[in-house]
Amino acid sequence: MPFQESFDIIAFRSRQHAFYFSQVLRDHGISSQIMSTPKEILLGCGLSVRFSPHVRSRVLRIYKQINSPITGCYHIIRTGNETRFSRIPI
């Protein structure tokens, strides 16, 4: 059985906003990572903040308070070499 992982990302328009938002999440006790935006949705500055789908509602609530310019929010499922994306409405 191939390895499977799922996670959410917010793709940002600027590197500065991506790093700032990641720090805001850490300040709220939410684990996140800066990552390259997947090539299939490569928009903006090329950086995204990755986080667990289990904390999505908290992350989106914080995002709405910060309101940094983003290109979108996505749920990603990787199974082996296959990657599926779905846009998360904000």
Contact map, one row per residue, 1 for C-alpha under 8 A:
111000000000000000000000000000000000000000000000000000000000000000000000000000000000000000
111100000000000000000000000000000000000000000000000000000000000000000000000000110000000000
111110000000000000000000000000000000000000000000000000000000000000000000000001110000000000
011111000000000000000000000000000000000000000000000000000000000000000000000011110000000000
001111100000000000000000000000000000000000000000000000000000000000000000000011100000000000
000111110000000000000000000000000000000000000000000110000000000000000000001111000000000000
000011111000000000000000000000000000000000000000011110000000000000000000001110000000000000
000001111100000000000000000000000000000000000000011110010000000000000000111100000000000000
000000111110000000000000000000000000000000000001111000000000000000000000111100000000000000
000000011111000000000000000000000000000000000001110000000000000000000111110000000000000000
000000001111100001000000000000000000100000110111100000000000000000000111100000000000000000
000000000111111011000000000000000000000000011111100000000000000000011111000000000000000000
000000000011111010000000000000000000000000111100000000000000000000001110000000000000000000
000000000001111111000000000000000000000000011010000000000000000000001000000000000000000000
000000000001111111100000000000000000000000001110000000000000000000000000000000000000000000
000000000000011111110000000000000000000000000000000000000000000000000000000000000000000000
000000000001111111111000000000000000000000000000000000000000000000011000000000000000000000
000000000011011111111100000000000100000000000011100000000000000000000000000000000000000000
000000000000001111111110000000000100000000000000000000000000000000000000000000000000000000
000000000000000111111111000000000000000000000000000000000000000000000000000000000000000000
000000000000000011111111100000000000000000000000100000000000001000010000000000000000000000
000000000000000001111111110000011100000000000000100000000000000000000000000000000000000000
000000000000000000111111111000000000000000000000000000000000000000000000000000000000000000
000000000000000000011111111100000000000000000000000000000000000000000000000000000000000000
000000000000000000001111111111110000000000000000000000000010010000000000000000000000000000
000000000000000000000111111111110000000000000000000000000000000000000000000000000000000000
000000000000000000000011111111000000000000000000000000000000000000000000000000000000000000
000000000000000000000001111111000000000000000000000000000000000000000000000000000000000000
000000000000000000000000111111100000000000000000000000000000000000000000000000000000000000
000000000000000000000000111111110000000000000000000000100000000000000000000000000000000000
000000000000000000000000110011111000000000000000001100000000000000000000000000000000000000
000000000000000000000100110001111100000000000000111100000000000000000000000000000000000000
000000000000000000000100000000111110000000000000111000000000000000000000000000000000000000
000000000000000001100100000000011111000000000011110000000000000000000000000000000000000000
000000000000000000000000000000001111100000000011110000000000000000000000000000000000000000
000000000000000000000000000000000111110000000111000000000000000000000000000000000000000000
000000000010000000000000000000000011111011100111000000000000000000000000000000000000000000
000000000000000000000000000000000001111111000000000000000000000000000000000000000000000000
000000000000000000000000000000000000111111000000000000000000000000000000000000000000000000
000000000000000000000000000000000000011111000000000000000000000000000000000000000000000000
000000000000000000000000000000000000111111100000000000000000000000000000000000000000000000
000000000000000000000000000000000000111111110100000000000000000000000000000000000000000000
000000000010100000000000000000000000100011111100000000000000000000000010000000000000000000
000000000011110000000000000000000000000001111110000000000000000000000110000000000000000000
000000000001111000000000000000000000000000111110000000000000000000000000000000000000000000
000000000011101000000000000000000001100001111111000000000000000000000000000000000000000000
000000000011011001000000000000000111100000011111100000000000000000000000000000000000000000
000000001111000001000000000000000111100000000111110000000000000000000000000000000000000000
000000001111000001001100000000011110000000000011111000000000000000000000000000000000000000
000000111100000000000000000000011110000000000001111100000000000000000000000000000000000000
000000111000000000000000000000111000000000000000111110110000000000000000000000000000000000
000001110000000000000000000000110000000000000000011111110000000000000000000000000000000000
000001110000000000000000000000000000000000000000001111110000000000000000001000000000000000
000000000000000000000000000000000000000000000000000111111000000000000000000000000000000000
000000000000000000000000000001000000000000000000001111111110000000000000000000000000000000
000000010000000000000000000000000000000000000000001111111111000000000000000000000000000000
000000000000000000000000000000000000000000000000000001111111100000000000000000000000000000
000000000000000000000000000000000000000000000000000000111111110000000000000000000000000000
000000000000000000000000100000000000000000000000000000111111111000000000000000000000000000
000000000000000000000000000000000000000000000000000000011111111100000000000000000000000001
000000000000000000000000000000000000000000000000000000001111111110000000000000000000000000
000000000000000000000000100000000000000000000000000000000111111111000000000000000000000000
000000000000000000001000000000000000000000000000000000000011111111110000000000000000000000
000000000000000000000000000000000000000000000000000000000001111111100000000000000000000000
000000000000000000000000000000000000000000000000000000000000111111100000000000000000000000
000000000000000000000000000000000000000000000000000000000000011111110000000000000000000000
000000000000000000000000000000000000000000000000000000000000001111111000000000000000000000
000000000001000010001000000000000000000000000000000000000000001001111100000000000000000000
000000000001110010000000000000000000000000000000000000000000000000111110000000000000000000
000000000111100000000000000000000000000000010000000000000000000000011111100000000000000000
000000000111100000000000000000000000000000110000000000000000000000001111100000000000000000
000000000111000000000000000000000000000000000000000000000000000000000111110000000000001100
000000011110000000000000000000000000000000000000000000000000000000000111111000000000001111
000000011100000000000000000000000000000000000000000000000000000000000001111100000000111100
000001111000000000000000000000000000000000000000000010000000000000000000111110000000111100
000001111000000000000000000000000000000000000000000000000000000000000000011111000011110000
000111100000000000000000000000000000000000000000000000000000000000000000001111100011100000
001111000000000000000000000000000000000000000000000000000000000000000000000111111111000000
011110000000000000000000000000000000000000000000000000000000000000000000000011111110000000
011100000000000000000000000000000000000000000000000000000000000000000000000001111100000000
000000000000000000000000000000000000000000000000000000000000000000000000000001111110000000
000000000000000000000000000000000000000000000000000000000000000000000000000001111111000000
000000000000000000000000000000000000000000000000000000000000000000000000000111101111100000
000000000000000000000000000000000000000000000000000000000000000000000000000111000111110000
000000000000000000000000000000000000000000000000000000000000000000000000011110000011111000
000000000000000000000000000000000000000000000000000000000000000000000000011100000001111100
000000000000000000000000000000000000000000000000000000000000000000000001111000000000111110
000000000000000000000000000000000000000000000000000000000000000000000001111000000000011111
000000000000000000000000000000000000000000000000000000000000000000000000100000000000001111
000000000000000000000000000000000000000000000000000000000001000000000000100000000000000111
